[in-house]
Amino acid sequence: MVPHALTVAGSDSGGGAGIQADLKTFNALSVFGMSVIVALTAQNSYEVSGILPVPPDFVKLQFETVAKDIKVDGSKTGMLFSSDIISVVAREFTEFGVPVIVVDPVMVSKSNARLLKEDAIETLKEKLLPISTMVTPNVPEAEILSGIKIRNIEDMHSAAEKLYDETGSHILIKGGHLESSPIDVLYDGSSFHEFPGSRINTKNTHGTGDTLSSAIVSYMIRGHSESESVRLAKEYVEGAIKNSFTTGKGYGSLCHWWQYGQI
């Protein structure tokens, strides 16, 4: 049986991130992808020139129409934009009993456009994070969610512990924003798992966070543990970055199909 994954996120008209990156990842990892679009963005490789949020009632309708017919084995969230949308998504996850939920708490785009309203952060913490299986913030997002300044791996541990205590969810803090060699830290409530990485000299990194969270949920619904899913997802993303390509004037795209041959 082919596993089914649902992405709940914004559409990137430039194709590098958002729903588009999620569906490419699902396909590359042999998962049937479905989508609930919460916002349209006018976006390319270097800017987000406009955001049109989808009315919460229509977000709800998309979710219910899919879930009442097709089993949702797992889901990931990306850009959610507003408190009202987050509330709807959290209710739908609960109503349909989605067993695996990976939350990528997207706050700003690669080009620094705000993708989550300031007043929606508390709603995210109160309604969505506690029902998630795993939360995957980068360092700036983890600082906002935890209130802890992160300068090193010890700070990552502290922030992950605090967020776990508040949510009960596995916390994966991505360390790419730190000046030292990038290390991601996963905390499962009892143990820390560290995943060292290497910096790849390229600016073609648009959609890396979306791709990672999509890969994690894909591996989880295929039967892997949380830590093994992170390890496999990081390997997949690293290969996608190493085989990335230029798609415009700004941040280029990952090669989501790198395992099947380069361009």
SVG drawing of the C-alpha trace seen along z (x, -y; Angstrom):
<svg xmlns="http://www.w3.org/2000/svg" viewBox="-16 -43 48 45">
<polyline fill="none" stroke="black" stroke-width="0.4" points="0.0,0.0 1.4,-3.4 1.4,-5.8 -0.5,-9.0 0.9,-12.4 -0.9,-15.7 0.9,-19.0 -0.9,-22.0 1.0,-25.1 1.3,-28.0 1.8,-27.9 5.1,-29.2 4.4,-30.3 8.2,-30.1 8.1,-26.4 11.1,-26.3 9.4,-26.1 6.0,-25.6 3.4,-23.2 5.4,-22.7 8.5,-21.6 6.5,-19.3 4.8,-17.5 8.1,-17.0 9.6,-15.5 6.6,-13.2 6.9,-12.0 10.6,-11.4 10.2,-9.3 7.4,-7.1 4.6,-8.8 1.3,-9.8 1.0,-13.6 -2.1,-15.6 -2.5,-19.3 -4.4,-21.9 -3.4,-25.3 -3.7,-28.0 -2.2,-30.9 -1.2,-31.9 2.1,-33.7 3.4,-35.7 7.0,-34.6 10.2,-34.0 13.7,-33.1 14.5,-36.5 11.3,-38.0 7.7,-37.5 5.7,-40.3 2.3,-39.3 0.4,-37.0 -3.3,-36.1 -4.5,-34.0 -7.2,-31.5 -10.4,-32.0 -10.3,-29.7 -13.7,-28.1 -12.2,-27.1 -9.1,-25.7 -11.5,-23.6 -13.4,-22.5 -10.2,-21.4 -9.1,-19.4 -12.4,-17.7 -13.0,-16.9 -9.6,-15.1 -9.7,-13.4 -13.3,-12.0 -12.3,-10.1 -8.5,-9.4 -6.7,-8.1 -4.2,-10.7 -1.3,-8.6 0.7,-11.7 0.8,-15.4 3.3,-18.3 2.6,-22.0 4.5,-24.9 3.4,-28.5 0.1,-28.9 0.0,-32.8 -2.7,-33.6 -4.2,-32.6 -7.6,-31.7 -6.0,-29.3 -3.9,-27.7 -7.0,-27.1 -8.9,-25.5 -5.9,-23.2 -5.5,-22.1 -9.2,-21.3 -9.1,-19.3 -6.0,-17.3 -7.8,-16.4 -11.2,-15.6 -9.7,-13.2 -7.1,-11.7 -4.1,-12.3 -1.5,-10.0 1.8,-11.7 2.1,-15.5 5.3,-17.3 5.1,-21.1 7.7,-23.3 6.9,-26.6 7.6,-28.8 7.8,-32.5 9.8,-34.2 10.8,-33.4 14.3,-33.0 13.9,-36.6 12.8,-37.8 9.1,-38.2 6.9,-37.6 4.8,-34.4 3.3,-34.2 1.6,-37.1 3.0,-38.2 -0.2,-37.5 -0.4,-34.0 2.7,-32.8 0.9,-32.2 -1.9,-30.3 0.7,-28.1 2.2,-27.3 -1.1,-26.7 -3.1,-24.9 -0.8,-23.2 2.5,-22.3 1.0,-20.3 -0.8,-17.9 2.2,-17.5 4.6,-14.6 7.6,-16.7 8.4,-20.4 11.3,-21.5 12.3,-25.1 15.5,-26.7 17.5,-28.7 15.7,-32.0 12.3,-30.3 13.4,-28.2 14.5,-31.4 11.1,-33.0 9.2,-29.9 11.3,-29.2 12.4,-32.6 16.0,-31.4 18.9,-33.0 20.7,-30.3 24.5,-30.7 25.8,-27.2 24.8,-23.6 24.2,-23.9 21.6,-26.6 20.0,-24.3 19.7,-21.6 18.1,-24.1 15.6,-25.4 14.7,-21.9 14.1,-20.8 11.9,-23.8 9.8,-23.4 9.4,-19.7 8.3,-20.4 5.7,-22.9 4.4,-20.8 5.2,-17.1 6.4,-16.9 9.7,-15.8 11.8,-18.9 14.3,-19.2 16.3,-22.4 18.1,-23.0 21.5,-24.5 22.3,-25.9 22.1,-29.6 25.0,-29.1 28.5,-30.1 30.0,-26.8 29.6,-23.6 25.9,-23.0 24.5,-20.4 20.8,-19.6 19.5,-18.5 16.5,-16.3 15.1,-15.9 12.6,-13.1 11.9,-13.8 14.7,-11.6 17.6,-11.8 19.3,-14.2 20.2,-13.0 22.8,-15.1 23.0,-15.1 26.2,-16.8 26.2,-18.3 28.5,-20.1 28.1,-23.5 27.7,-23.2 29.0,-26.2 25.8,-27.1 23.0,-29.7 20.6,-27.2 18.9,-26.4 15.3,-27.7 12.9,-25.4 15.3,-23.4 13.2,-23.6 10.0,-22.6 11.8,-19.7 13.3,-18.4 10.0,-18.4 8.3,-16.7 11.0,-14.1 10.7,-13.5 7.0,-12.8 7.5,-10.6 10.0,-8.4 7.9,-8.3 4.8,-7.0 6.9,-4.5 7.7,-3.0 10.9,-4.6 11.4,-5.9 11.6,-9.7 15.4,-9.8 15.9,-7.5 13.5,-9.6 15.5,-12.7 18.8,-11.0 17.3,-9.7 15.7,-13.1 18.9,-14.9 20.7,-12.6 18.0,-13.2 18.2,-17.0 22.0,-17.0 21.8,-15.2 19.2,-17.6 21.4,-20.6 24.5,-19.1 22.6,-18.6 20.8,-21.9 20.5,-24.3 20.0,-27.9 16.4,-28.9 16.5,-32.7 18.4,-35.7 18.2,-34.7 18.1,-31.5 18.0,-28.5 16.1,-25.3 17.0,-21.9 17.0,-18.9 14.3,-16.8 14.8,-13.9 18.6,-13.7 18.4,-9.9 17.1,-9.2 19.6,-11.1 20.8,-14.7 19.5,-17.2"/>
</svg>
